[in-house]
Amino acid sequence: MRYKIWIPRDPSADALYRFTRGEKAGYIDQSGKVVVEADLRDLGGTSGFEFHNGRLEVAVSNGVYVDKTGKTVIDKGFYRGWDFSEGLAVAMLKENGKWGYIDTSGAFAISPRFASSLDDYVWPFEGGFAKIKVKSLYGFISHSGDFAVSPQFLEAEGFHDGRARIVVDGPCAYAEGDLCAPPEFVPKGAKTQSPPPLCKYTFIDETGRVITKQRFDGAGEFGEGLAPVRMGNVWGYINKGGDFVIAPRFQSAEPFSGDIAVVSEGGLFGYIDKSGVYVIKPQFEYAESFSEGKAVVGDQDAFWYIDRSGQQAIPGQFDLASPFFKGLAHVRLNDESYAYIDRTGRIIFNYRP
């Protein structure tokens, strides 16, 4: 999903919220107090730039981090560095050109040992594991740095709810959810018919065991025990054993959040429960998942918040609006003014970019 406005999206992110002034960015806390002045470079975008484990990477992946006061706490000359996740961050030393993982002090907790090339790469930790590509095949390491699942899959995504989406059958074309981008041919260099068939997806558990012989035309992340999957042009939901519990019939489907999931039919979005029954019938042109008992919905003109009955939950409408994250949501009031609101709709901080 292409988000409309910035808010932390990773549930593990710290409760600090970005605002901008000119070309600079700062952060407030949950009370609306400015805790990091607007002295940081504003890199733009509607996702990312989140504090994790009390650290924020501030300069285009060069491994410089500030703490929750904006003070630089890690600047060790890394060639590259990424956001923290589960207490660790990907970083690379200049001298050996290999990836490792640092802790919040900047010391390597997993020594630089993973190659960087077109066929070798690394990713942050998700769900207790980090995805690693070795010679074009994907596996997963644990926090020890050792492989918990050996590199063997043609493609893979991170673990969520104890399951990871993978591709085992190829060669094929892998689009990674972006239908506008040209698909990647996996494995690289393989010879096959032209154009190659699109990849089929399945899932593994934390031991690397493929959970089902079924292959899906599309698949999202597991959440609350279920995952959206596509068969042909329609989406349904499977359980952790790979069995369908909601038959495919939707145009689109998102993971469950708060026992409710966003789906679409006829070009409009609604919400279903885990039996597949609509709790809010399709009626919205735009909709995001429920968060903290409320969901953002909208049309071409405005955005507003609904409760689990589908009724408007906060007075007023907004030019743009985000889901709630740890008590606050980010909204655009008009072309010149933005604000953070609490769950009652009260403005606790507003600013002009």
N, C-alpha and C positions, 0 to 999 in steps of 0.2 A: 504494500500500500504506500502511495506517495502522500506523506502527511501534509496537512494544511498549515500547521504552525508548530513551533518548537515546544517540546516538553520532554523530560526524561522518559524514555520508552523501556529501558531495561529495568525490571523489577528490583534488581540489586543495586541500582544507582542510589547515590546519596540524595537527601532532600535539600538540594540547592538548585536554584532556578535562575536561568540566564536572562539578562536584559541587555539592551544595547543603547549606546549613545554615540552617534556618528559612526566611526569605524572601530569603536572599542566596545568591549563586552565586560559586564560584571555579573555578580550573582547575589541573590537574596536568600534568606532562610525562610522557614515556614511562617514566621511571624511578619514577613515583609521587610525585615531589617536588612540593609545592605551589609554583607559580610566580606565581599570582594568588590572593591571599587572598579568602575568601568575603565580599567587600564590595560586590559588584555586585548589582544588582537581579535576582532570579530571575524570568524571564518565563515559566517553565514550558514545557511542550511536549516532544515526543519527537523533534523535528528542528529544524534551524536553530541559531542562537547558536554558530556556528563561527568560529574564527579563520581569516582568509584574508590572505595576504601580510603577516602579522605584525600585523594589525589586527582588532579586534572592535568592531562597532557596538553600543553599550551602552544606548541609551535610546529604544526604540520609534521607530526611523526618523527621529531628529532630527539625524543627521549628527554625532554625538559618538562618537569612537573612542578606544580604549585600545590600548597595545602589549602585548607578551607579558609585561610585568611588572605590568600593570594601570594604568600611568600614562597619563593623558589626553594624547594627542598631536595630535588634531584636534578643534578646537571653534571653528569659524569662523562660527557663527550661521546655518548652513544651515537652510532651512525643513524639508527632509527629506534623508535619506541612507540608503543601503542597504549591504549587505555588499559587500566587495571581491570581485572575480572577475577573474582574468587581469590583476591589477595596477591595476584601475580600479574605481570605485564610482559608482553613480548618485547624484547630489546635485542639489538645487534651491536657487537663490538666492531669498531672500524678495522682493527688489525687482523681479524680472522674471517670476517664476512659471514659469520654463522649466527643463527638465532638461538637465544636462550630465553629464560623468564626471570625477571627480577622481582624482589619483594618491595614493600613500600619504603624501605630504606635505600633502595637502589642497588642492593647487593644481589648477585645472581643466586637464586634458589635452585634453578635448573641451569646447569652450565651451558654456554653456547656450543651447541653440538649439531644443530639442524641446518642443513644446507639451504641456500637461497638461489633458485634458478627458475627457468620456465617449467621445470618438471619437479621442483622441490619447494615446499613452502610451509608456513605455520599459521595458526589462528589462535585467538584467545580461548580461555577456558569457558566452557558452557556445560552446566549439568555435571560438573566434576571431572570433565575430560576436555582435552584440547585436540582439535583436528590437525593432523600432520600429513603433508603430501611428500612421498618419497618415490622418486622415479615414476611420477605420474599416477601413483596409486595412493589411496587414502587410508589412514588408520587413525588411532587415538591414543594419546598418552594420558597417564594419570598425573597427579601432583608430584609424584616421585621423579617424573621425567622419563619413566620407562613406558614402553608400549603395553597398553592394556588390550588393545585390539590391533593386530599387526596390519601394516599397509597392504590392502588387498582389493579395495573397491575402486571402481572407475570414477565415482563421484561420491560426495558425502556432505551432509550438513551437521551442525552441532547437536549434542544431546539435549532433549527437552522431555521432562517427565519420564526419564529412563529409557527413551527411544531416540534413535537417530535415523534420519532419512538417508538412503544410499541407493546407488546404481550398481548392479552386479552384472548386468548383461550388456554386451556391446559387440562391436563399435556402435555408437549412436550419437545423436546431436543433443546437447544439454543446454537448456536456455535459462536455467536458474530463476524462473518466475518473471523474467522481463521479456515480454513478447516483442518489444521494440528493438531489442538488441539481437545481433546475429548469434545463433547458437554456437556453442563450443563443441568441437568434435572430440569425443573421448573413446578410447585413449588416443592421445596425439600421435599422428603418423600412421595410424592404422589404415589399411586399404579396404574399401568396401564400395558398395553401390553409391551412386551420386544422384540425388542428395541422400545422405544417410538417414536411417529411420530415427524418429525422436526417441529419447531415452524413456524407459519405464522405471518406476520407482518402487522401493519396498523399504522395510525398516529392520534395524538390528536392535538387540537389547545390549546391556552394558558388558556382556561377555563377547559380543561380536556375532552372536547367533542371529541368523535371519529368521524373523518371527513367523513368516508365512511364505508359501510358494506363490501367492498372488502377486501380480505386478500391476501397478497403477499408472495411469497416464499423467497424473499430477498428484502432488501430496503436500500438505502443510505440516506444521509442527504439532506434536502431541501436546495436549493441555487438559488437565483434569481427567486423564484416562482415555481420552478420545482424540483422534486426528482426522481432519478433513482430507479426503482423497477423491480423485477424479477418475471416472470411467467414461471414456469417450468425451462427451461434452457436458456431463453432469457430475455434480459433487454429492458425496454422502460422507458417512463417518464410520471408522473402524475402531475397535477396542485394541488393547495392548497385545492381544493374541492374533491380531490381523483379521478378525472377523467383522463383517458389517453389522452394525447395530442400528444405523440409520441408512436406509437404502438411497443410492444416488438419485437425486431428482432436482438439485438446485443448480442455478447458473453459476453461483460462487458460494464459497463457504470459508469461514474463519475459525480458528481454534476457540474452544469454549473458555469463557471467563465468567466466574460467578454462576456456574451452571446454565449459562445462556450463551448462544453463539449467533453471530451475524451471518445471515444467508441472503441470497437474492433470487427472485423469480420475476419474470416479466419486466426486468430492468429496474425493479424497486427492491429496497432492502427491508428485511424484518428480522425477527429474533425467534429462535426455537429453543426448546428445552432438550434434555438428553434422551427423550423418547422420540424426538423429531417433530413434536407438536408445536405449532406456532403459539408463542405467548404474546407476541406483538406481530400482527400481520404485516406483510410487505406494503410499505406506504411511503418510504423515504427515498429521496434521490441520492443521499449520502448517509452513511452510518459507520460508526466505529464500535469496537467491543465495549461492553460494560466495564467500568472501573469505579470501585468504591460506591456502587449502587446507582450510578448514573452513566448515561451514554450520550455522546455527541451525535446528533443527526442534523441534516440540513437539506437545503434545496439550492437552486441557482442564486438565490438572493440573500440567504442568511443561514446561521447555525444556531442551535439551541440544545438544551439538555432535557432528556426524558428520564423517568423512573422505570421500574420494571413492569409497570402496567401500561407503559407507552405514553403516559401523560407528561406534560411539561413539568420539569422538576425545579427549575430556577426561573424567576421572572426575567423577561426580556430575551432579545435575540442579539447575535453578534456577527460582525463581518467574518470572523474566523474564530475557531474554538478548538481546544485540545481536550483529551480525556483528563480526568483528575489523576494526579500523582501525589500520593502521600499528603492529601488534604488540599492541594491547590490545583487550579487549572489556568491555562494561559489563553487569553482572548484578545482579539483586536476589536476595539470599540468603534473606530473609524479609521480613515486613511492615515491619520497622524498620531493616534493614541492606542497604546496597548495596556493591558492590565493583567494582574494575577488576582483571581477570585477564590474565596473559600467555598465550602459546599453549600452555603446558603445563598451564594451569589454576591456576597459583600466584597467590594474591592479592597484588597489589603496592600496593593502596590500598583501604581500606574506610572507609565513613562512614555516619552516620545523618542523614537529611535534617532 
